[in-house]
């Protein structure tokens, strides 16, 4: 029920995860994909429980996370060097 209240309030989890020792780091593409998978799992459960609106919002957020993961992966992929012609 806490998740429902948080989502309804417009709360979104931070895009950082905590390292041991209290340091924060930005999630990489794999971390974003993992978070999206968790959102989709919650969406399936919400739909099973008859809460289609909540399931839709979770699915939309999962889609956003997957798009961020794709963008992040594209930025971190080195571009091939071109040889002088």
LINHU-V676229 format. One record per residue. N is the residue number from 1. SS is DSSP state (H for helix, E for strand, L for the rest). PHI is phi in radians with two decimals (none if undefined). PSI is psi as a letter, one per 30 degrees, with the letter a starting at -180 (999 if undefined). Layout:
N/SS/PHI/PSI + N/SS/PHI/PSI
This chain:
1/L/none/f + 2/H/-1.06/e + 3/H/-1.04/e + 4/H/-1.13/e + 5/H/-1.12/e + 6/H/-1.14/e + 7/H/-1.15/e + 8/H/-1.14/f + 9/L/-1.42/f + 10/L/1.57/g + 11/L/-1.18/k + 12/L/-2.31/k + 13/L/-1.13/k + 14/L/-1.13/l + 15/L/-1.56/h + 16/E/-2.24/l + 17/E/-2.15/l + 18/E/-1.64/k + 19/L/-1.49/l + 20/L/-0.98/k + 21/L/1.65/g + 22/L/1.57/f + 23/L/-1.28/l + 24/E/-1.96/k + 25/E/-2.44/l + 26/E/-1.27/k + 27/L/-1.25/k + 28/L/-1.51/a + 29/H/-1.03/e + 30/H/-1.13/e + 31/H/-1.13/e + 32/H/-1.14/e + 33/H/-1.12/e + 34/H/-1.09/e + 35/H/-1.13/e + 36/H/-1.08/e + 37/H/-1.08/e + 38/H/-1.12/e + 39/H/-1.10/e + 40/H/-1.15/e + 41/H/-1.08/e + 42/H/-1.15/e + 43/H/-1.13/e + 44/H/-1.07/e + 45/H/-1.14/e + 46/H/-1.09/e + 47/H/-1.15/e + 48/H/-1.02/e + 49/L/-1.48/g + 50/L/1.49/g + 51/L/-1.79/i + 52/H/-1.14/e + 53/H/-1.11/e + 54/H/-1.12/e + 55/H/-1.07/e + 56/H/-1.13/e + 57/H/-1.12/e + 58/H/-1.13/e + 59/H/-1.14/e + 60/H/-1.09/e + 61/H/-1.14/e + 62/H/-1.07/e + 63/H/-1.10/e + 64/H/-1.05/e + 65/H/-1.11/e + 66/H/-1.15/e + 67/H/-1.15/e + 68/H/-1.10/e + 69/H/-1.11/e + 70/H/-1.13/e + 71/H/-1.10/e + 72/H/-1.10/e + 73/H/-1.15/e + 74/H/-1.15/e + 75/H/-1.20/e + 76/H/-1.51/f + 77/L/-1.40/k + 78/L/-1.16/k + 79/L/-1.42/k + 80/L/-1.12/k + 81/L/-1.35/k + 82/L/-1.70/k + 83/L/-1.51/k + 84/L/-1.10/k + 85/L/-1.64/999
